[in-house]
Amino acid sequence: MKEQKVMIPSSFGKLDGVINYHERKTKKLAILCPGYLDSKDYGGLAGLAEMLAKEGYTVVRFEPGIEHI
């Protein structure tokens, strides 16, 4: 499994994100957004992303807050 940090463009700025990839290309996609007081790096969310990636999903998780550049 691979993990890549990304900046996701949006109409309000850029969102800080992480993409977890399976070893092979896949058409399966999961998008994970943390709850109000959590972050994309919260252990439960990161663990779920890793588990889904091992099952063949490409997983995108991101901070709902906006990075101001």
Z-matrix of the N, CA and C atoms (Angstrom, degrees):
N
C 1 1.441
C 2 1.523 1 109.42
N 3 1.321 2 115.87 1 139.48
C 4 1.461 3 120.95 2 177.56
C 5 1.524 4 109.40 3 -113.79
N 6 1.330 5 115.77 4 154.48
C 7 1.459 6 121.76 5 177.58
C 8 1.526 7 108.31 6 -132.80
N 9 1.330 8 116.35 7 134.72
C 10 1.458 9 120.54 8 -177.78
C 11 1.529 10 109.33 9 -134.40
N 12 1.331 11 116.55 10 128.61
C 13 1.460 12 120.94 11 174.69
C 14 1.529 13 108.48 12 -80.05
N 15 1.335 14 116.21 13 138.34
C 16 1.463 15 121.39 14 -177.38
C 17 1.522 16 110.09 15 -139.91
N 18 1.322 17 115.39 16 160.22
C 19 1.458 18 122.81 17 169.38
C 20 1.530 19 105.67 18 -111.90
N 21 1.323 20 116.97 19 120.43
C 22 1.462 21 122.03 20 -175.20
C 23 1.528 22 108.77 21 -98.08
N 24 1.336 23 118.40 22 117.79
C 25 1.463 24 120.05 23 179.56
C 26 1.527 25 111.10 24 -66.93
N 27 1.324 26 115.78 25 142.44
C 28 1.463 27 121.19 26 174.29
C 29 1.522 28 107.89 27 -143.13
N 30 1.297 29 116.31 28 172.35
C 31 1.468 30 119.69 29 -179.17
C 32 1.527 31 111.77 30 -70.89
N 33 1.342 32 118.12 31 -10.53
C 34 1.459 33 121.91 32 -179.22
C 35 1.519 34 113.53 33 -109.80
N 36 1.312 35 117.81 34 1.42
C 37 1.462 36 121.79 35 -176.52
C 38 1.512 37 109.61 36 137.98
N 39 1.320 38 116.82 37 -150.30
C 40 1.466 39 121.13 38 -179.78
C 41 1.521 40 109.94 39 -114.67
N 42 1.337 41 116.06 40 138.45
C 43 1.451 42 122.24 41 177.25
C 44 1.526 43 108.83 42 -100.45
N 45 1.320 44 116.35 43 134.07
C 46 1.456 45 122.88 44 178.08
C 47 1.524 46 108.26 45 -77.93
N 48 1.344 47 117.45 46 121.67
C 49 1.455 48 120.03 47 -175.65
C 50 1.514 49 114.08 48 -139.40
N 51 1.326 50 114.10 49 171.52
C 52 1.460 51 123.06 50 176.72
C 53 1.527 52 107.27 51 -136.63
N 54 1.331 53 116.70 52 138.11
C 55 1.459 54 121.50 53 174.98
C 56 1.519 55 108.16 54 -117.04
N 57 1.334 56 116.09 55 126.24
C 58 1.457 57 122.33 56 174.23
C 59 1.520 58 107.59 57 -102.39
N 60 1.332 59 115.47 58 128.32
C 61 1.465 60 121.79 59 -177.03
C 62 1.512 61 110.79 60 -112.39
N 63 1.316 62 116.02 61 144.22
C 64 1.463 63 121.97 62 168.77
C 65 1.524 64 107.14 63 -77.73
N 66 1.314 65 117.34 64 161.78
C 67 1.467 66 121.37 65 -179.14
C 68 1.521 67 112.55 66 -62.71
N 69 1.326 68 116.81 67 -31.03
C 70 1.461 69 121.32 68 179.14
C 71 1.520 70 109.71 69 -110.14
N 72 1.331 71 116.30 70 155.92
C 73 1.457 72 120.30 71 176.05
C 74 1.519 73 109.53 72 -62.43
N 75 1.315 74 116.34 73 146.76
C 76 1.451 75 121.50 74 -176.99
C 77 1.526 76 110.56 75 -144.29
N 78 1.306 77 116.14 76 157.13
C 79 1.463 78 121.38 77 174.61
C 80 1.525 79 110.90 78 -100.77
N 81 1.334 80 116.74 79 1.10
C 82 1.461 81 121.72 80 179.85
C 83 1.525 82 109.22 81 -86.86
N 84 1.329 83 116.57 82 134.52
C 85 1.466 84 121.85 83 -178.93
C 86 1.514 85 109.91 84 -135.74
N 87 1.325 86 116.33 85 135.32
C 88 1.463 87 122.39 86 172.88
C 89 1.524 88 107.75 87 -126.59
N 90 1.324 89 116.76 88 133.79
C 91 1.466 90 121.99 89 177.60
C 92 1.522 91 107.11 90 -115.21
N 93 1.346 92 116.04 91 120.71
C 94 1.454 93 121.87 92 -176.65
C 95 1.525 94 109.99 93 -113.52
N 96 1.310 95 115.97 94 126.44
C 97 1.467 96 122.09 95 177.49
C 98 1.524 97 107.73 96 -120.16
N 99 1.336 98 117.83 97 127.03
C 100 1.461 99 119.74 98 -178.42
C 101 1.526 100 112.01 99 -69.21
N 102 1.333 101 114.63 100 161.53
C 103 1.458 102 120.82 101 176.54
C 104 1.518 103 112.04 102 -73.03
N 105 1.296 104 116.18 103 -178.25
C 106 1.461 105 123.84 104 -172.45
C 107 1.530 106 113.58 105 -54.14
N 108 1.314 107 118.93 106 -45.32
C 109 1.465 108 121.35 107 -176.07
C 110 1.531 109 113.44 108 -103.32
N 111 1.315 110 117.50 109 5.64
C 112 1.461 111 121.68 110 -179.61
C 113 1.523 112 111.14 111 -100.84
N 114 1.326 113 115.34 112 176.51
C 115 1.461 114 120.57 113 176.61
C 116 1.527 115 108.38 114 -132.26
N 117 1.314 116 116.48 115 170.62
C 118 1.464 117 121.29 116 178.24
C 119 1.515 118 111.26 117 -61.86
N 120 1.327 119 117.96 118 -21.31
C 121 1.458 120 123.14 119 -178.12
C 122 1.525 121 113.46 120 -95.38
N 123 1.331 122 117.09 121 3.38
C 124 1.463 123 122.11 122 176.46
C 125 1.526 124 108.60 123 -54.65
N 126 1.318 125 117.35 124 134.28
C 127 1.456 126 122.27 125 -174.19
C 128 1.520 127 114.40 126 -52.94
N 129 1.333 128 117.48 127 -42.64
C 130 1.454 129 120.51 128 179.60
C 131 1.513 130 112.65 129 -64.34
N 132 1.317 131 116.47 130 -41.68
C 133 1.468 132 121.00 131 -179.16
C 134 1.533 133 110.76 132 -71.21
N 135 1.323 134 117.02 133 -42.22
C 136 1.465 135 120.91 134 178.13
C 137 1.530 136 110.36 135 -64.75
N 138 1.327 137 116.96 136 -39.15
C 139 1.461 138 120.96 137 177.67
C 140 1.521 139 112.09 138 -65.09
N 141 1.337 140 116.74 139 -41.39
C 142 1.456 141 121.19 140 177.14
C 143 1.525 142 110.41 141 -63.36
N 144 1.335 143 117.07 142 -41.87
C 145 1.469 144 121.14 143 178.39
C 146 1.525 145 110.54 144 -60.66
N 147 1.322 146 116.64 145 -43.49
C 148 1.467 147 120.76 146 179.73
C 149 1.527 148 110.95 147 -64.26
N 150 1.341 149 116.57 148 -43.19
C 151 1.457 150 120.35 149 179.83
C 152 1.531 151 111.12 150 -63.09
N 153 1.331 152 117.15 151 -44.54
C 154 1.462 153 121.07 152 179.46
C 155 1.534 154 111.11 153 -63.97
N 156 1.327 155 116.96 154 -39.87
C 157 1.465 156 120.51 155 179.02
C 158 1.533 157 110.49 156 -63.02
N 159 1.326 158 116.90 157 -38.94
C 160 1.464 159 120.45 158 178.00
C 161 1.532 160 111.16 159 -65.78
N 162 1.341 161 115.99 160 -26.37
C 163 1.468 162 121.04 161 178.83
C 164 1.527 163 112.44 162 -87.38
N 165 1.337 164 117.33 163 4.23
C 166 1.453 165 120.29 164 174.25
C 167 1.517 166 115.96 165 104.42
N 168 1.316 167 118.35 166 9.59
C 169 1.459 168 121.58 167 179.48
C 170 1.518 169 111.39 168 -94.74
N 171 1.319 170 116.01 169 149.40
C 172 1.457 171 121.63 170 162.15
C 173 1.519 172 104.47 171 -91.13
N 174 1.323 173 117.12 172 127.98
C 175 1.461 174 121.24 173 -173.36
C 176 1.524 175 109.85 174 -119.97
N 177 1.327 176 116.01 175 126.49
C 178 1.463 177 122.06 176 176.38
C 179 1.520 178 107.17 177 -110.94
N 180 1.337 179 116.42 178 124.96
C 181 1.467 180 120.32 179 172.81
C 182 1.518 181 107.45 180 -127.41
N 183 1.315 182 116.61 181 146.16
C 184 1.457 183 119.33 182 -173.06
C 185 1.515 184 111.38 183 -150.03
N 186 1.331 185 115.07 184 160.60
C 187 1.464 186 122.37 185 173.07
C 188 1.524 187 107.82 186 -82.14
N 189 1.315 188 118.36 187 128.22
C 190 1.447 189 119.20 188 178.45
C 191 1.535 190 112.36 189 -70.21
N 192 1.335 191 118.31 190 -18.19
C 193 1.460 192 121.61 191 175.94
C 194 1.517 193 110.66 192 -72.79
N 195 1.302 194 116.94 193 165.46
C 196 1.452 195 121.76 194 -175.67
C 197 1.523 196 109.63 195 -110.43
N 198 1.321 197 115.92 196 135.74
C 199 1.462 198 120.39 197 173.83
C 200 1.526 199 107.30 198 -86.86
N 201 1.298 200 115.96 199 126.52
C 202 1.466 201 120.17 200 178.77
C 203 1.513 202 109.28 201 -94.45
N 204 1.301 203 116.77 202 121.62
C 205 1.470 204 121.28 203 -179.42
C 206 1.522 205 108.89 204 -107.20
